[in-house]
Amino acid sequence: MTAIPTASARSAPYWWALAVGVLIAVIAFSGSLSEVVRRWIAQEEYSHGFFIPLIAAWLLWTRRDAILKSVGTNGG
């Protein structure tokens, strides 16, 4: 009898791929990211920039079912 993988076991490769992708992006754009953060700190009109990644993450999280459906049915 074979064991049926749990939902977390099936999604584990996706989390690793996401983590590696984020790490590569941070390394690749570290110069630009540090400049953006410096501006967010130094210039008052850009201080809202710290909220942008949080809001984007929240929007992605609240729409995760629709995103997963669109990714799952987009294959050939």
Kinemage of the C-alpha trace (Angstrom):
@kinemage 1
@onewidth
@group {chain A} dominant
@subgroup {mainchain}
@vectorlist {calphas} color= white
{ca met a 1} P 0.000 0.000 0.000
{ca thr a 2} L 1.443 3.369 -0.996
{ca ala a 3} L 1.109 6.480 1.076
{ca ile a 4} L -0.865 9.372 -0.342
{ca pro a 5} L 1.106 12.612 -0.075
{ca thr a 6} L -0.471 15.319 2.015
{ca ala a 7} L -1.259 18.746 0.611
{ca ser a 8} L 1.801 20.223 2.294
{ca ala a 9} L 4.037 17.518 0.838
{ca arg a 10} L 2.666 18.144 -2.663
{ca ser a 11} L 3.196 21.903 -2.403
{ca ala a 12} L 6.691 21.682 -0.903
{ca pro a 13} L 8.522 21.945 -4.271
{ca tyr a 14} L 6.541 25.099 -5.075
{ca trp a 15} L 7.599 26.741 -1.817
{ca trp a 16} L 11.228 25.861 -2.462
{ca ala a 17} L 11.020 27.208 -6.008
{ca leu a 18} L 9.423 30.396 -4.728
{ca ala a 19} L 12.084 30.819 -2.033
{ca val a 20} L 14.917 30.230 -4.518
{ca gly a 21} L 13.320 32.643 -6.992
{ca val a 22} L 12.989 35.363 -4.369
{ca leu a 23} L 16.582 34.805 -3.258
{ca ile a 24} L 17.868 35.059 -6.829
{ca ala a 25} L 15.821 38.225 -7.416
{ca val a 26} L 17.117 39.843 -4.223
{ca ile a 27} L 20.706 39.026 -5.178
{ca ala a 28} L 20.254 40.151 -8.791
{ca phe a 29} L 18.579 43.424 -7.865
{ca ser a 30} L 20.384 44.135 -4.590
{ca gly a 31} L 21.851 47.402 -5.859
{ca ser a 32} L 18.498 48.691 -7.064
{ca leu a 33} L 16.682 47.469 -3.966
{ca ser a 34} L 19.145 49.194 -1.658
{ca glu a 35} L 18.703 52.453 -3.605
{ca val a 36} L 14.916 52.171 -3.384
{ca val a 37} L 15.032 51.523 0.363
{ca arg a 38} L 17.434 54.428 0.820
{ca arg a 39} L 14.965 56.724 -0.939
{ca trp a 40} L 12.063 55.378 1.119
{ca ile a 41} L 13.995 56.277 4.262
{ca ala a 42} L 15.428 59.627 3.143
{ca gln a 43} L 12.558 61.214 1.208
{ca glu a 44} L 9.233 61.747 2.918
{ca glu a 45} L 7.172 61.542 -0.290
{ca tyr a 46} L 8.379 57.945 -0.803
{ca ser a 47} L 7.961 56.754 2.787
{ca his a 48} L 4.816 54.776 1.879
{ca gly a 49} L 7.027 52.448 -0.186
{ca phe a 50} L 7.536 50.114 2.762
{ca phe a 51} L 3.832 49.225 2.586
{ca ile a 52} L 3.865 48.269 -1.104
{ca pro a 53} L 5.423 44.763 -0.683
{ca leu a 54} L 3.109 44.062 2.269
{ca ile a 55} L -0.002 45.078 0.338
{ca ala a 56} L 1.116 43.101 -2.718
{ca ala a 57} L 1.701 40.011 -0.567
{ca trp a 58} L -1.720 40.430 1.063
{ca leu a 59} L -3.431 40.763 -2.341
{ca leu a 60} L -1.679 37.659 -3.646
{ca trp a 61} L -2.607 35.726 -0.492
{ca thr a 62} L -6.286 36.700 -0.635
{ca arg a 63} L -6.468 35.714 -4.307
{ca arg a 64} L -4.346 32.579 -4.014
{ca asp a 65} L -7.183 30.179 -4.959
{ca ala a 66} L -7.870 32.009 -8.211
{ca ile a 67} L -4.149 32.217 -8.964
{ca leu a 68} L -3.645 28.494 -8.331
{ca lys a 69} L -6.650 27.652 -10.505
{ca ser a 70} L -5.334 29.760 -13.364
{ca val a 71} L -1.870 28.229 -13.091
{ca gly a 72} L -3.264 24.689 -12.857
{ca thr a 73} L -5.492 25.000 -15.924
{ca asn a 74} L -2.966 26.873 -18.025
{ca gly a 75} L -1.018 23.794 -19.091
{ca gly a 76} L -0.942 22.193 -22.516
